[in-house]
Amino acid sequence: MEITRNTDRRTSGARRWWALAGFGAATFAAAAIGGLGVRGTSAEYQNLEQPAWAPPSWLFGPVWTVLYALIAIAGWLVWRRVGFGPALWAWVVHLVLNAIWTPLFFGAGRYGLAFAEIVAMWLAIGVTVALFRRISRPATLLMLPYWAWVTFAAALNFAIWRLNA
């Protein structure tokens, strides 16, 4: 019975909307850290040798904006179901790895290290998806576009690393 009362408290009233704002703030923080890593690097990115299938740089901002919103909502949906447990710890880990990648790739120009890091992030997203799957189908589905984009980004990271070595 205690679990039901905790769940009711967690998912009712203003608290759930404040929690959603908190999940949004967490993803915004990851994005902001990443954003610090790309300031003034647009010209650098344009000057890199890139594969023919590389998207234009203007596409990254809109894509990441949508993905960060999906990530926040997915975390919030899981929190509403089970609170803060192993699934959300996995969510936090992947978000930290997400924040680290951009400064490694853009700020430091460490393309090989960034590739190793994005592989770790990809695996962390996989763990998050697997844990979310046991809790919330909608949360799982919201994470899949992100996992697909990171798969693409990893391939792009690898290609740029090899072309600019």
RADA-V89037 format. One record per backbone hydrogen bond with DSSP energy under -1.0 kcal/mol. CO is the residue of the C=O (numbers start at 1). NH is the residue of the N-H. E is the energy in kcal/mol with one decimal. If there is no record, write none. Layout:
{{CO & NH & E} {CO & NH & E}}
//
This chain:
{{1 & 5 & -1.9} {2 & 6 & -2.5} {3 & 7 & -2.7} {4 & 8 & -2.8} {5 & 9 & -2.5} {6 & 10 & -2.4} {7 & 11 & -2.1} {14 & 18 & -2.3} {15 & 19 & -2.4} {16 & 20 & -2.0} {17 & 21 & -2.1} {18 & 22 & -2.1} {19 & 23 & -2.5} {20 & 24 & -2.5} {21 & 25 & -2.5} {22 & 26 & -2.2} {23 & 27 & -2.0} {24 & 28 & -2.5} {25 & 29 & -2.5} {26 & 30 & -1.9} {27 & 31 & -2.4} {28 & 32 & -3.0} {29 & 33 & -2.5} {30 & 34 & -2.3} {31 & 35 & -2.8} {32 & 36 & -1.9} {33 & 37 & -1.0} {38 & 41 & -2.2} {41 & 45 & -2.7} {42 & 46 & -2.3} {43 & 47 & -1.8} {45 & 48 & -1.0} {51 & 54 & -1.9} {56 & 59 & -1.7} {57 & 60 & -1.0} {59 & 63 & -2.0} {60 & 64 & -2.8} {61 & 65 & -2.1} {62 & 66 & -2.0} {63 & 67 & -2.6} {64 & 68 & -2.9} {65 & 69 & -1.7} {66 & 70 & -2.3} {67 & 71 & -2.7} {68 & 72 & -2.3} {69 & 73 & -2.3} {70 & 74 & -2.5} {71 & 75 & -2.3} {72 & 76 & -2.3} {73 & 77 & -2.6} {74 & 78 & -1.9} {75 & 79 & -2.5} {76 & 80 & -2.5} {77 & 81 & -1.2} {78 & 82 & -2.7} {79 & 83 & -2.2} {85 & 89 & -2.1} {86 & 90 & -2.2} {87 & 91 & -1.7} {88 & 92 & -2.4} {89 & 93 & -2.5} {90 & 94 & -2.4} {91 & 95 & -1.8} {92 & 96 & -2.5} {93 & 97 & -2.4} {94 & 98 & -2.2} {95 & 99 & -2.1} {96 & 100 & -1.6} {97 & 101 & -1.7} {100 & 104 & -1.6} {101 & 105 & -2.8} {102 & 106 & -2.8} {103 & 108 & -2.5} {104 & 110 & -2.4} {109 & 111 & -1.3} {110 & 114 & -2.9} {111 & 115 & -1.9} {112 & 116 & -2.1} {113 & 117 & -2.4} {114 & 118 & -2.6} {115 & 119 & -1.9} {116 & 120 & -1.8} {117 & 121 & -2.4} {118 & 122 & -2.7} {119 & 123 & -2.3} {120 & 124 & -2.3} {121 & 125 & -2.6} {122 & 126 & -2.1} {123 & 127 & -2.3} {124 & 128 & -2.4} {125 & 129 & -3.0} {126 & 130 & -2.5} {127 & 131 & -2.5} {128 & 132 & -3.0} {129 & 133 & -2.3} {132 & 135 & -1.9} {132 & 136 & -3.2} {136 & 140 & -2.1} {137 & 141 & -2.7} {138 & 142 & -2.1} {139 & 143 & -1.2} {143 & 147 & -2.3} {144 & 148 & -2.5} {145 & 149 & -2.5} {146 & 150 & -2.7} {147 & 151 & -1.8} {148 & 152 & -2.2} {149 & 153 & -3.2} {150 & 154 & -2.5} {151 & 155 & -1.9} {152 & 156 & -2.5} {153 & 157 & -3.0} {154 & 158 & -2.7} {155 & 159 & -2.4} {156 & 160 & -2.8} {157 & 161 & -2.5} {158 & 162 & -2.5} {159 & 163 & -2.6} {160 & 164 & -1.7}}
//
